[in-house]
Amino acid sequence: MVVCRKNEITQIYRVIKEIDPQAFITVDSVMGVYGEGFDNLRTK
C-alpha cells in the first residue's frame, strides 16, 4: 500500500511499471492522511 500526494502519482506509476508492468493498481482519494510528511493528528 502506498499513500502519496496527487503530484507524486506519476512518479509512483513509473516505479511500479519498471518493477512489474502487469501489476494490479487501484487508486482512491482519502479525506485525510496523518503522520510524518502529512498533516498532524489534531485532538480536541
PDB file of all heavy atoms in Angstrom:
ATOM      1  N   MET A   1       0.847  -1.163   0.000  1.00  0.00           N
ATOM      2  CA  MET A   1       0.000   0.000   0.000  1.00  0.00           C
ATOM      3  C   MET A   1       0.896   1.231   0.000  1.00  0.00           C
ATOM      4  O   MET A   1       1.914   1.255   0.690  1.00  0.00           O
ATOM      5  CB  MET A   1      -0.907   0.032   1.229  1.00  0.00           C
ATOM      6  CG  MET A   1      -1.758   1.283   1.247  1.00  0.00           C
ATOM      7  SD  MET A   1      -2.598   1.593   2.781  1.00  0.00           S
ATOM      8  CE  MET A   1      -3.899   0.425   2.695  1.00  0.00           C
ATOM      9  N   VAL A   2       0.521   2.213  -0.786  1.00  0.00           N
ATOM     10  CA  VAL A   2       1.256   3.474  -0.855  1.00  0.00           C
ATOM     11  C   VAL A   2       0.266   4.607  -0.650  1.00  0.00           C
ATOM     12  O   VAL A   2      -0.812   4.607  -1.240  1.00  0.00           O
ATOM     13  CB  VAL A   2       1.952   3.642  -2.225  1.00  0.00           C
ATOM     14  CG1 VAL A   2       2.589   5.011  -2.340  1.00  0.00           C
ATOM     15  CG2 VAL A   2       2.969   2.545  -2.449  1.00  0.00           C
ATOM     16  N   VAL A   3       0.620   5.543   0.185  1.00  0.00           N
ATOM     17  CA  VAL A   3      -0.153   6.771   0.340  1.00  0.00           C
ATOM     18  C   VAL A   3       0.748   7.905  -0.126  1.00  0.00           C
ATOM     19  O   VAL A   3       1.873   8.043   0.352  1.00  0.00           O
ATOM     20  CB  VAL A   3      -0.577   6.996   1.808  1.00  0.00           C
ATOM     21  CG1 VAL A   3      -1.339   8.304   1.947  1.00  0.00           C
ATOM     22  CG2 VAL A   3      -1.405   5.825   2.315  1.00  0.00           C
ATOM     23  N   CYS A   4       0.273   8.673  -1.102  1.00  0.00           N
ATOM     24  CA  CYS A   4       1.085   9.758  -1.639  1.00  0.00           C
ATOM     25  C   CYS A   4       0.208  10.945  -2.002  1.00  0.00           C
ATOM     26  O   CYS A   4      -1.007  10.844  -2.031  1.00  0.00           O
ATOM     27  CB  CYS A   4       1.879   9.283  -2.856  1.00  0.00           C
ATOM     28  SG  CYS A   4       0.862   8.862  -4.281  1.00  0.00           S
ATOM     29  N   ARG A   5       0.856  12.033  -2.291  1.00  0.00           N
ATOM     30  CA  ARG A   5       0.145  13.231  -2.730  1.00  0.00           C
ATOM     31  C   ARG A   5      -0.163  13.121  -4.226  1.00  0.00           C
ATOM     32  O   ARG A   5       0.489  12.365  -4.951  1.00  0.00           O
ATOM     33  CB  ARG A   5       0.995  14.470  -2.462  1.00  0.00           C
ATOM     34  CG  ARG A   5       1.292  14.657  -0.989  1.00  0.00           C
ATOM     35  CD  ARG A   5       2.121  15.911  -0.745  1.00  0.00           C
ATOM     36  NE  ARG A   5       2.589  15.990   0.620  1.00  0.00           N
ATOM     37  CZ  ARG A   5       1.835  16.363   1.660  1.00  0.00           C
ATOM     38  NH1 ARG A   5       0.579  16.684   1.474  1.00  0.00           N
ATOM     39  NH2 ARG A   5       2.343  16.414   2.872  1.00  0.00           N
ATOM     40  N   LYS A   6      -1.165  13.868  -4.676  1.00  0.00           N
ATOM     41  CA  LYS A   6      -1.574  13.810  -6.091  1.00  0.00           C
ATOM     42  C   LYS A   6      -0.410  14.094  -7.034  1.00  0.00           C
ATOM     43  O   LYS A   6      -0.297  13.481  -8.083  1.00  0.00           O
ATOM     44  CB  LYS A   6      -2.688  14.819  -6.365  1.00  0.00           C
ATOM     45  CG  LYS A   6      -4.010  14.439  -5.792  1.00  0.00           C
ATOM     46  CD  LYS A   6      -5.039  15.509  -6.145  1.00  0.00           C
ATOM     47  CE  LYS A   6      -6.360  15.233  -5.481  1.00  0.00           C
ATOM     48  NZ  LYS A   6      -7.355  16.263  -5.806  1.00  0.00           N
ATOM     49  N   ASN A   7       0.454  15.041  -6.651  1.00  0.00           N
ATOM     50  CA  ASN A   7       1.555  15.410  -7.552  1.00  0.00           C
ATOM     51  C   ASN A   7       2.655  14.348  -7.611  1.00  0.00           C
ATOM     52  O   ASN A   7       3.583  14.471  -8.394  1.00  0.00           O
ATOM     53  CB  ASN A   7       2.141  16.774  -7.179  1.00  0.00           C
ATOM     54  CG  ASN A   7       2.785  16.791  -5.816  1.00  0.00           C
ATOM     55  OD1 ASN A   7       2.616  15.879  -5.013  1.00  0.00           O
ATOM     56  ND2 ASN A   7       3.520  17.841  -5.538  1.00  0.00           N
ATOM     57  N   GLU A   8       2.564  13.301  -6.815  1.00  0.00           N
ATOM     58  CA  GLU A   8       3.565  12.225  -6.816  1.00  0.00           C
ATOM     59  C   GLU A   8       3.116  10.985  -7.595  1.00  0.00           C
ATOM     60  O   GLU A   8       3.901  10.068  -7.814  1.00  0.00           O
ATOM     61  CB  GLU A   8       3.886  11.803  -5.375  1.00  0.00           C
ATOM     62  CG  GLU A   8       4.474  12.909  -4.543  1.00  0.00           C
ATOM     63  CD  GLU A   8       4.597  12.540  -3.077  1.00  0.00           C
ATOM     64  OE1 GLU A   8       3.640  11.975  -2.516  1.00  0.00           O
ATOM     65  OE2 GLU A   8       5.664  12.831  -2.502  1.00  0.00           O
ATOM     66  N   ILE A   9       1.865  10.965  -8.039  1.00  0.00           N
ATOM     67  CA  ILE A   9       1.312   9.742  -8.618  1.00  0.00           C
ATOM     68  C   ILE A   9       2.014   9.304  -9.905  1.00  0.00           C
ATOM     69  O   ILE A   9       2.235   8.115 -10.116  1.00  0.00           O
ATOM     70  CB  ILE A   9      -0.226   9.865  -8.820  1.00  0.00           C
ATOM     71  CG1 ILE A   9      -0.839   8.496  -9.081  1.00  0.00           C
ATOM     72  CG2 ILE A   9      -0.571  10.838  -9.935  1.00  0.00           C
ATOM     73  CD1 ILE A   9      -0.831   7.581  -7.904  1.00  0.00           C
ATOM     74  N   THR A  10       2.407  10.243 -10.747  1.00  0.00           N
ATOM     75  CA  THR A  10       3.086   9.878 -11.992  1.00  0.00           C
ATOM     76  C   THR A  10       4.398   9.162 -11.711  1.00  0.00           C
ATOM     77  O   THR A  10       4.715   8.150 -12.341  1.00  0.00           O
ATOM     78  CB  THR A  10       3.338  11.127 -12.861  1.00  0.00           C
ATOM     79  OG1 THR A  10       2.083  11.747 -13.130  1.00  0.00           O
ATOM     80  CG2 THR A  10       4.002  10.760 -14.175  1.00  0.00           C
ATOM     81  N   GLN A  11       5.152   9.660 -10.749  1.00  0.00           N
ATOM     82  CA  GLN A  11       6.411   9.022 -10.376  1.00  0.00           C
ATOM     83  C   GLN A  11       6.161   7.626  -9.798  1.00  0.00           C
ATOM     84  O   GLN A  11       6.895   6.684 -10.106  1.00  0.00           O
ATOM     85  CB  GLN A  11       7.156   9.894  -9.368  1.00  0.00           C
ATOM     86  CG  GLN A  11       8.512   9.362  -9.010  1.00  0.00           C
ATOM     87  CD  GLN A  11       9.245  10.280  -8.042  1.00  0.00           C
ATOM     88  OE1 GLN A  11       8.744  11.315  -7.635  1.00  0.00           O
ATOM     89  NE2 GLN A  11      10.438   9.896  -7.676  1.00  0.00           N
ATOM     90  N   ILE A  12       5.119   7.481  -9.009  1.00  0.00           N
ATOM     91  CA  ILE A  12       4.777   6.168  -8.439  1.00  0.00           C
ATOM     92  C   ILE A  12       4.432   5.190  -9.561  1.00  0.00           C
ATOM     93  O   ILE A  12       4.886   4.044  -9.564  1.00  0.00           O
ATOM     94  CB  ILE A  12       3.598   6.282  -7.452  1.00  0.00           C
ATOM     95  CG1 ILE A  12       3.937   7.201  -6.272  1.00  0.00           C
ATOM     96  CG2 ILE A  12       3.138   4.910  -6.984  1.00  0.00           C
ATOM     97  CD1 ILE A  12       5.013   6.705  -5.350  1.00  0.00           C
ATOM     98  N   TYR A  13       3.634   5.630 -10.546  1.00  0.00           N
ATOM     99  CA  TYR A  13       3.297   4.769 -11.682  1.00  0.00           C
ATOM    100  C   TYR A  13       4.545   4.305 -12.418  1.00  0.00           C
ATOM    101  O   TYR A  13       4.644   3.145 -12.820  1.00  0.00           O
ATOM    102  CB  TYR A  13       2.393   5.496 -12.674  1.00  0.00           C
ATOM    103  CG  TYR A  13       0.944   5.644 -12.255  1.00  0.00           C
ATOM    104  CD1 TYR A  13       0.167   6.675 -12.783  1.00  0.00           C
ATOM    105  CD2 TYR A  13       0.336   4.774 -11.375  1.00  0.00           C
ATOM    106  CE1 TYR A  13      -1.164   6.823 -12.425  1.00  0.00           C
ATOM    107  CE2 TYR A  13      -0.989   4.912 -11.014  1.00  0.00           C
ATOM    108  CZ  TYR A  13      -1.730   5.934 -11.545  1.00  0.00           C
ATOM    109  OH  TYR A  13      -3.038   6.077 -11.199  1.00  0.00           O
ATOM    110  N   ARG A  14       5.485   5.207 -12.631  1.00  0.00           N
ATOM    111  CA  ARG A  14       6.724   4.835 -13.341  1.00  0.00           C
ATOM    112  C   ARG A  14       7.494   3.754 -12.589  1.00  0.00           C
ATOM    113  O   ARG A  14       7.988   2.805 -13.196  1.00  0.00           O
ATOM    114  CB  ARG A  14       7.603   6.066 -13.528  1.00  0.00           C
ATOM    115  CG  ARG A  14       7.092   6.996 -14.588  1.00  0.00           C
ATOM    116  CD  ARG A  14       8.041   8.157 -14.805  1.00  0.00           C
ATOM    117  NE  ARG A  14       7.442   9.120 -15.713  1.00  0.00           N
ATOM    118  CZ  ARG A  14       7.459  10.423 -15.552  1.00  0.00           C
ATOM    119  NH1 ARG A  14       8.073  10.963 -14.520  1.00  0.00           N
ATOM    120  NH2 ARG A  14       6.869  11.223 -16.411  1.00  0.00           N
ATOM    121  N   VAL A  15       7.601   3.910 -11.282  1.00  0.00           N
ATOM    122  CA  VAL A  15       8.327   2.922 -10.471  1.00  0.00           C
ATOM    123  C   VAL A  15       7.629   1.568 -10.545  1.00  0.00           C
ATOM    124  O   VAL A  15       8.270   0.529 -10.743  1.00  0.00           O
ATOM    125  CB  VAL A  15       8.456   3.393  -9.003  1.00  0.00           C
ATOM    126  CG1 VAL A  15       8.989   2.290  -8.114  1.00  0.00           C
ATOM    127  CG2 VAL A  15       9.340   4.631  -8.921  1.00  0.00           C
ATOM    128  N   ILE A  16       6.310   1.568 -10.400  1.00  0.00           N
ATOM    129  CA  ILE A  16       5.556   0.310 -10.470  1.00  0.00           C
ATOM    130  C   ILE A  16       5.756  -0.361 -11.827  1.00  0.00           C
ATOM    131  O   ILE A  16       6.002  -1.568 -11.902  1.00  0.00           O
ATOM    132  CB  ILE A  16       4.059   0.551 -10.198  1.00  0.00           C
ATOM    133  CG1 ILE A  16       3.852   0.995  -8.751  1.00  0.00           C
ATOM    134  CG2 ILE A  16       3.233  -0.695 -10.506  1.00  0.00           C
ATOM    135  CD1 ILE A  16       2.464   1.522  -8.454  1.00  0.00           C
ATOM    136  N   LYS A  17       5.660   0.419 -12.900  1.00  0.00           N
ATOM    137  CA  LYS A  17       5.806  -0.141 -14.251  1.00  0.00           C
ATOM    138  C   LYS A  17       7.190  -0.749 -14.465  1.00  0.00           C
ATOM    139  O   LYS A  17       7.330  -1.784 -15.110  1.00  0.00           O
ATOM    140  CB  LYS A  17       5.536   0.932 -15.294  1.00  0.00           C
ATOM    141  CG  LYS A  17       5.463   0.399 -16.691  1.00  0.00           C
ATOM    142  CD  LYS A  17       5.043   1.457 -17.680  1.00  0.00           C
ATOM    143  CE  LYS A  17       5.010   0.893 -19.083  1.00  0.00           C
ATOM    144  NZ  LYS A  17       4.595   1.884 -20.061  1.00  0.00           N
ATOM    145  N   GLU A  18       8.231  -0.112 -13.908  1.00  0.00           N
ATOM    146  CA  GLU A  18       9.594  -0.662 -14.011  1.00  0.00           C
ATOM    147  C   GLU A  18       9.703  -1.999 -13.296  1.00  0.00           C
ATOM    148  O   GLU A  18      10.337  -2.924 -13.792  1.00  0.00           O
ATOM    149  CB  GLU A  18      10.601   0.298 -13.389  1.00  0.00           C
ATOM    150  CG  GLU A  18      10.943   1.502 -14.228  1.00  0.00           C
ATOM    151  CD  GLU A  18      11.957   2.406 -13.541  1.00  0.00           C
ATOM    152  OE1 GLU A  18      12.723   1.906 -12.690  1.00  0.00           O
ATOM    153  OE2 GLU A  18      11.965   3.601 -13.847  1.00  0.00           O
ATOM    154  N   ILE A  19       9.091  -2.082 -12.126  1.00  0.00           N
ATOM    155  CA  ILE A  19       9.201  -3.298 -11.311  1.00  0.00           C
ATOM    156  C   ILE A  19       8.305  -4.410 -11.844  1.00  0.00           C
ATOM    157  O   ILE A  19       8.724  -5.560 -11.955  1.00  0.00           O
ATOM    158  CB  ILE A  19       8.858  -2.991  -9.839  1.00  0.00           C
ATOM    159  CG1 ILE A  19       9.908  -2.041  -9.266  1.00  0.00           C
ATOM    160  CG2 ILE A  19       8.767  -4.267  -9.013  1.00  0.00           C
ATOM    161  CD1 ILE A  19       9.553  -1.463  -7.913  1.00  0.00           C
ATOM    162  N   ASP A  20       7.051  -4.069 -12.147  1.00  0.00           N
ATOM    163  CA  ASP A  20       6.094  -5.086 -12.596  1.00  0.00           C
ATOM    164  C   ASP A  20       5.070  -4.458 -13.545  1.00  0.00           C
ATOM    165  O   ASP A  20       4.058  -3.900 -13.097  1.00  0.00           O
ATOM    166  CB  ASP A  20       5.381  -5.693 -11.391  1.00  0.00           C
ATOM    167  CG  ASP A  20       4.416  -6.805 -11.762  1.00  0.00           C
ATOM    168  OD1 ASP A  20       4.264  -7.111 -12.969  1.00  0.00           O
ATOM    169  OD2 ASP A  20       3.786  -7.370 -10.846  1.00  0.00           O
ATOM    170  N   PRO A  21       5.316  -4.555 -14.854  1.00  0.00           N
ATOM    171  CA  PRO A  21       4.392  -3.960 -15.825  1.00  0.00           C
ATOM    172  C   PRO A  21       2.976  -4.535 -15.764  1.00  0.00           C
ATOM    173  O   PRO A  21       2.035  -3.919 -16.233  1.00  0.00           O
ATOM    174  CB  PRO A  21       5.032  -4.275 -17.178  1.00  0.00           C
ATOM    175  CG  PRO A  21       6.464  -4.569 -16.879  1.00  0.00           C
ATOM    176  CD  PRO A  21       6.492  -5.136 -15.491  1.00  0.00           C
ATOM    177  N   GLN A  22       2.813  -5.699 -15.166  1.00  0.00           N
ATOM    178  CA  GLN A  22       1.490  -6.333 -15.057  1.00  0.00           C
ATOM    179  C   GLN A  22       0.849  -6.124 -13.684  1.00  0.00           C
ATOM    180  O   GLN A  22      -0.150  -6.772 -13.357  1.00  0.00           O
ATOM    181  CB  GLN A  22       1.628  -7.841 -15.328  1.00  0.00           C
ATOM    182  CG  GLN A  22       2.208  -8.171 -16.687  1.00  0.00           C
ATOM    183  CD  GLN A  22       1.366  -7.635 -17.826  1.00  0.00           C
ATOM    184  OE1 GLN A  22       0.146  -7.764 -17.815  1.00  0.00           O
ATOM    185  NE2 GLN A  22       2.007  -7.017 -18.808  1.00  0.00           N
ATOM    186  N   ALA A  23       1.386  -5.226 -12.885  1.00  0.00           N
ATOM    187  CA  ALA A  23       0.898  -5.013 -11.519  1.00  0.00           C
ATOM    188  C   ALA A  23      -0.564  -4.564 -11.516  1.00  0.00           C
ATOM    189  O   ALA A  23      -1.014  -3.849 -12.413  1.00  0.00           O
ATOM    190  CB  ALA A  23       1.756  -3.976 -10.818  1.00  0.00           C
ATOM    191  N   PHE A  24      -1.285  -4.988 -10.502  1.00  0.00           N
ATOM    192  CA  PHE A  24      -2.654  -4.541 -10.260  1.00  0.00           C
ATOM    193  C   PHE A  24      -2.571  -3.271  -9.425  1.00  0.00           C
ATOM    194  O   PHE A  24      -1.939  -3.247  -8.376  1.00  0.00           O
ATOM    195  CB  PHE A  24      -3.433  -5.628  -9.503  1.00  0.00           C
ATOM    196  CG  PHE A  24      -4.826  -5.212  -9.134  1.00  0.00           C
ATOM    197  CD1 PHE A  24      -5.848  -5.297 -10.066  1.00  0.00           C
ATOM    198  CD2 PHE A  24      -5.107  -4.735  -7.869  1.00  0.00           C
ATOM    199  CE1 PHE A  24      -7.134  -4.918  -9.726  1.00  0.00           C
ATOM    200  CE2 PHE A  24      -6.386  -4.355  -7.524  1.00  0.00           C
ATOM    201  CZ  PHE A  24      -7.406  -4.453  -8.455  1.00  0.00           C
ATOM    202  N   ILE A  25      -3.202  -2.200  -9.899  1.00  0.00           N
ATOM    203  CA  ILE A  25      -3.134  -0.907  -9.210  1.00  0.00           C
ATOM    204  C   ILE A  25      -4.543  -0.383  -9.017  1.00  0.00           C
ATOM    205  O   ILE A  25      -5.360  -0.413  -9.937  1.00  0.00           O
ATOM    206  CB  ILE A  25      -2.332   0.124 -10.036  1.00  0.00           C
ATOM    207  CG1 ILE A  25      -0.932  -0.385 -10.297  1.00  0.00           C
ATOM    208  CG2 ILE A  25      -2.309   1.477  -9.349  1.00  0.00           C
ATOM    209  CD1 ILE A  25      -0.176   0.429 -11.337  1.00  0.00           C
ATOM    210  N   THR A  26      -4.827   0.094  -7.838  1.00  0.00           N
ATOM    211  CA  THR A  26      -6.083   0.776  -7.577  1.00  0.00           C
ATOM    212  C   THR A  26      -5.762   2.121  -6.947  1.00  0.00           C
ATOM    213  O   THR A  26      -4.818   2.237  -6.158  1.00  0.00           O
ATOM    214  CB  THR A  26      -7.019  -0.071  -6.675  1.00  0.00           C
ATOM    215  OG1 THR A  26      -8.244   0.622  -6.511  1.00  0.00           O
ATOM    216  CG2 THR A  26      -6.399  -0.333  -5.333  1.00  0.00           C
ATOM    217  N   VAL A  27      -6.515   3.143  -7.322  1.00  0.00           N
ATOM    218  CA  VAL A  27      -6.277   4.493  -6.820  1.00  0.00           C
ATOM    219  C   VAL A  27      -7.568   5.011  -6.207  1.00  0.00           C
ATOM    220  O   VAL A  27      -8.647   4.847  -6.791  1.00  0.00           O
ATOM    221  CB  VAL A  27      -5.816   5.428  -7.964  1.00  0.00           C
ATOM    222  CG1 VAL A  27      -5.633   6.840  -7.468  1.00  0.00           C
ATOM    223  CG2 VAL A  27      -4.543   4.905  -8.605  1.00  0.00           C
ATOM    224  N   ASP A  28      -7.445   5.636  -5.057  1.00  0.00           N
ATOM    225  CA  ASP A  28      -8.616   6.172  -4.372  1.00  0.00           C
ATOM    226  C   ASP A  28      -8.218   7.458  -3.673  1.00  0.00           C
ATOM    227  O   ASP A  28      -7.041   7.678  -3.385  1.00  0.00           O
ATOM    228  CB  ASP A  28      -9.126   5.157  -3.354  1.00  0.00           C
ATOM    229  CG  ASP A  28     -10.574   5.388  -2.967  1.00  0.00           C
ATOM    230  OD1 ASP A  28     -11.188   6.375  -3.429  1.00  0.00           O
ATOM    231  OD2 ASP A  28     -11.105   4.568  -2.201  1.00  0.00           O
ATOM    232  N   SER A  29      -9.162   8.309  -3.427  1.00  0.00           N
ATOM    233  CA  SER A  29      -8.865   9.528  -2.677  1.00  0.00           C
ATOM    234  C   SER A  29      -9.281   9.325  -1.216  1.00  0.00           C
ATOM    235  O   SER A  29     -10.166   8.516  -0.926  1.00  0.00           O
ATOM    236  CB  SER A  29      -9.591  10.729  -3.275  1.00  0.00           C
ATOM    237  OG  SER A  29     -10.978  10.514  -3.270  1.00  0.00           O
ATOM    238  N   VAL A  30      -8.647  10.048  -0.341  1.00  0.00           N
ATOM    239  CA  VAL A  30      -8.940   9.944   1.089  1.00  0.00           C
ATOM    240  C   VAL A  30      -9.264  11.324   1.642  1.00  0.00           C
ATOM    241  O   VAL A  30      -8.885  12.339   1.060  1.00  0.00           O
ATOM    242  CB  VAL A  30      -7.773   9.311   1.875  1.00  0.00           C
ATOM    243  CG1 VAL A  30      -7.528   7.888   1.427  1.00  0.00           C
ATOM    244  CG2 VAL A  30      -6.521  10.128   1.733  1.00  0.00           C
ATOM    245  N   MET A  31      -9.942  11.345   2.764  1.00  0.00           N
ATOM    246  CA  MET A  31     -10.312  12.614   3.396  1.00  0.00           C
ATOM    247  C   MET A  31      -9.141  13.247   4.141  1.00  0.00           C
ATOM    248  O   MET A  31      -9.024  14.447   4.212  1.00  0.00           O
ATOM    249  CB  MET A  31     -11.483  12.398   4.367  1.00  0.00           C
ATOM    250  CG  MET A  31     -12.753  11.997   3.671  1.00  0.00           C
ATOM    251  SD  MET A  31     -13.374  13.255   2.547  1.00  0.00           S
ATOM    252  CE  MET A  31     -13.768  14.566   3.655  1.00  0.00           C
ATOM    253  N   GLY A  32      -8.273  12.438   4.714  1.00  0.00           N
ATOM    254  CA  GLY A  32      -7.146  12.970   5.460  1.00  0.00           C
ATOM    255  C   GLY A  32      -6.076  11.920   5.660  1.00  0.00           C
ATOM    256  O   GLY A  32      -6.367  10.736   5.774  1.00  0.00           O
ATOM    257  N   VAL A  33      -4.841  12.370   5.682  1.00  0.00           N
ATOM    258  CA  VAL A  33      -3.703  11.493   5.955  1.00  0.00           C
ATOM    259  C   VAL A  33      -2.902  12.165   7.061  1.00  0.00           C
ATOM    260  O   VAL A  33      -2.544  13.333   6.960  1.00  0.00           O
ATOM    261  CB  VAL A  33      -2.823  11.288   4.699  1.00  0.00           C
ATOM    262  CG1 VAL A  33      -1.632  10.414   5.023  1.00  0.00           C
ATOM    263  CG2 VAL A  33      -3.642  10.693   3.564  1.00  0.00           C
ATOM    264  N   TYR A  34      -2.628  11.426   8.104  1.00  0.00           N
ATOM    265  CA  TYR A  34      -1.965  11.989   9.273  1.00  0.00           C
ATOM    266  C   TYR A  34      -0.695  11.214   9.579  1.00  0.00           C
ATOM    267  O   TYR A  34      -0.666  10.001   9.487  1.00  0.00           O
ATOM    268  CB  TYR A  34      -2.908  11.954  10.479  1.00  0.00           C
ATOM    269  CG  TYR A  34      -4.222  12.636  10.191  1.00  0.00           C
ATOM    270  CD1 TYR A  34      -5.341  11.904   9.814  1.00  0.00           C
ATOM    271  CD2 TYR A  34      -4.319  14.021  10.243  1.00  0.00           C
ATOM    272  CE1 TYR A  34      -6.537  12.532   9.514  1.00  0.00           C
ATOM    273  CE2 TYR A  34      -5.511  14.660   9.943  1.00  0.00           C
ATOM    274  CZ  TYR A  34      -6.615  13.913   9.584  1.00  0.00           C
ATOM    275  OH  TYR A  34      -7.789  14.541   9.276  1.00  0.00           O
ATOM    276  N   GLY A  35       0.343  11.938   9.920  1.00  0.00           N
ATOM    277  CA  GLY A  35       1.612  11.315  10.260  1.00  0.00           C
ATOM    278  C   GLY A  35       2.754  12.047   9.581  1.00  0.00           C
ATOM    279  O   GLY A  35       2.565  13.067   8.915  1.00  0.00           O
ATOM    280  N   GLU A  36       3.948  11.508   9.723  1.00  0.00           N
ATOM    281  CA  GLU A  36       5.149  12.151   9.189  1.00  0.00           C
ATOM    282  C   GLU A  36       5.018  12.414   7.695  1.00  0.00           C
ATOM    283  O   GLU A  36       4.671  11.534   6.916  1.00  0.00           O
ATOM    284  CB  GLU A  36       6.363  11.264   9.453  1.00  0.00           C
ATOM    285  CG  GLU A  36       7.663  11.934   9.079  1.00  0.00           C
ATOM    286  CD  GLU A  36       8.879  11.120   9.481  1.00  0.00           C
ATOM    287  OE1 GLU A  36       8.772  10.284  10.386  1.00  0.00           O
ATOM    288  OE2 GLU A  36       9.927  11.340   8.859  1.00  0.00           O
ATOM    289  N   GLY A  37       5.242  13.649   7.297  1.00  0.00           N
ATOM    290  CA  GLY A  37       5.165  14.040   5.888  1.00  0.00           C
ATOM    291  C   GLY A  37       3.771  14.476   5.458  1.00  0.00           C
ATOM    292  O   GLY A  37       3.575  14.954   4.357  1.00  0.00           O
ATOM    293  N   PHE A  38       2.790  14.308   6.325  1.00  0.00           N
ATOM    294  CA  PHE A  38       1.411  14.695   6.040  1.00  0.00           C
ATOM    295  C   PHE A  38       0.913  15.577   7.189  1.00  0.00           C
ATOM    296  O   PHE A  38       1.700  16.178   7.895  1.00  0.00           O
ATOM    297  CB  PHE A  38       0.529  13.444   5.851  1.00  0.00           C
ATOM    298  CG  PHE A  38       0.912  12.632   4.649  1.00  0.00           C
ATOM    299  CD1 PHE A  38       1.780  11.555   4.768  1.00  0.00           C
ATOM    300  CD2 PHE A  38       0.431  12.938   3.387  1.00  0.00           C
ATOM    301  CE1 PHE A  38       2.153  10.799   3.654  1.00  0.00           C
ATOM    302  CE2 PHE A  38       0.803  12.203   2.265  1.00  0.00           C
ATOM    303  CZ  PHE A  38       1.665  11.122   2.403  1.00  0.00           C
ATOM    304  N   ASP A  39      -0.384  15.660   7.384  1.00  0.00           N
ATOM    305  CA  ASP A  39      -0.938  16.506   8.449  1.00  0.00           C
ATOM    306  C   ASP A  39      -0.670  15.916   9.833  1.00  0.00           C
ATOM    307  O   ASP A  39      -0.552  14.692   9.985  1.00  0.00           O
ATOM    308  CB  ASP A  39      -2.449  16.660   8.274  1.00  0.00           C
ATOM    309  CG  ASP A  39      -2.831  17.454   7.053  1.00  0.00           C
ATOM    310  OD1 ASP A  39      -1.997  18.266   6.592  1.00  0.00           O
ATOM    311  OD2 ASP A  39      -3.953  17.264   6.546  1.00  0.00           O
ATOM    312  N   ASN A  40      -0.606  16.808  10.817  1.00  0.00           N
ATOM    313  CA  ASN A  40      -0.509  16.364  12.200  1.00  0.00           C
ATOM    314  C   ASN A  40      -1.890  15.919  12.678  1.00  0.00           C
ATOM    315  O   ASN A  40      -2.895  16.526  12.317  1.00  0.00           O
ATOM    316  CB  ASN A  40      -0.009  17.490  13.108  1.00  0.00           C
ATOM    317  CG  ASN A  40       1.436  17.840  12.860  1.00  0.00           C
ATOM    318  OD1 ASN A  40       2.234  16.967  12.556  1.00  0.00           O
ATOM    319  ND2 ASN A  40       1.767  19.103  12.996  1.00  0.00           N
ATOM    320  N   LEU A  41      -1.923  14.867  13.479  1.00  0.00           N
ATOM    321  CA  LEU A  41      -3.172  14.406  14.054  1.00  0.00           C
ATOM    322  C   LEU A  41      -3.583  15.396  15.119  1.00  0.00           C
ATOM    323  O   LEU A  41      -2.864  15.647  16.073  1.00  0.00           O
ATOM    324  CB  LEU A  41      -2.999  13.004  14.641  1.00  0.00           C
ATOM    325  CG  LEU A  41      -4.261  12.355  15.215  1.00  0.00           C
ATOM    326  CD1 LEU A  41      -5.341  12.229  14.141  1.00  0.00           C
ATOM    327  CD2 LEU A  41      -3.926  10.998  15.791  1.00  0.00           C
ATOM    328  N   ARG A  42      -4.753  15.995  14.937  1.00  0.00           N
ATOM    329  CA  ARG A  42      -5.234  17.003  15.890  1.00  0.00           C
ATOM    330  C   ARG A  42      -6.209  16.380  16.857  1.00  0.00           C
ATOM    331  O   ARG A  42      -7.060  15.586  16.473  1.00  0.00           O
ATOM    332  CB  ARG A  42      -5.921  18.144  15.142  1.00  0.00           C
ATOM    333  CG  ARG A  42      -4.959  18.913  14.285  1.00  0.00           C
ATOM    334  CD  ARG A  42      -5.670  20.041  13.554  1.00  0.00           C
ATOM    335  NE  ARG A  42      -4.989  20.204  12.264  1.00  0.00           N
ATOM    336  CZ  ARG A  42      -5.560  20.148  11.091  1.00  0.00           C
ATOM    337  NH1 ARG A  42      -6.854  19.960  10.997  1.00  0.00           N
ATOM    338  NH2 ARG A  42      -4.857  20.286   9.990  1.00  0.00           N
ATOM    339  N   THR A  43      -6.083  16.748  18.111  1.00  0.00           N
ATOM    340  CA  THR A  43      -7.036  16.297  19.126  1.00  0.00           C
ATOM    341  C   THR A  43      -7.694  17.525  19.734  1.00  0.00           C
ATOM    342  O   THR A  43      -7.113  18.615  19.744  1.00  0.00           O
ATOM    343  CB  THR A  43      -6.342  15.478  20.228  1.00  0.00           C
ATOM    344  OG1 THR A  43      -5.322  16.263  20.815  1.00  0.00           O
ATOM    345  CG2 THR A  43      -5.734  14.212  19.648  1.00  0.00           C
ATOM    346  N   LYS A  44      -8.864  17.368  20.223  1.00  0.00           N
ATOM    347  CA  LYS A  44      -9.602  18.500  20.795  1.00  0.00           C
ATOM    348  C   LYS A  44      -9.084  18.879  22.140  1.00  0.00           C
ATOM    349  O   LYS A  44      -8.502  18.248  22.884  1.00  0.00           O
ATOM    350  CB  LYS A  44     -11.096  18.171  20.888  1.00  0.00           C
ATOM    351  CG  LYS A  44     -11.706  18.052  19.525  1.00  0.00           C
ATOM    352  CD  LYS A  44     -13.174  17.778  19.644  1.00  0.00           C
ATOM    353  CE  LYS A  44     -13.783  17.688  18.262  1.00  0.00           C
ATOM    354  NZ  LYS A  44     -15.196  17.486  18.286  1.00  0.00           N
TER     355      LYS A  44
END
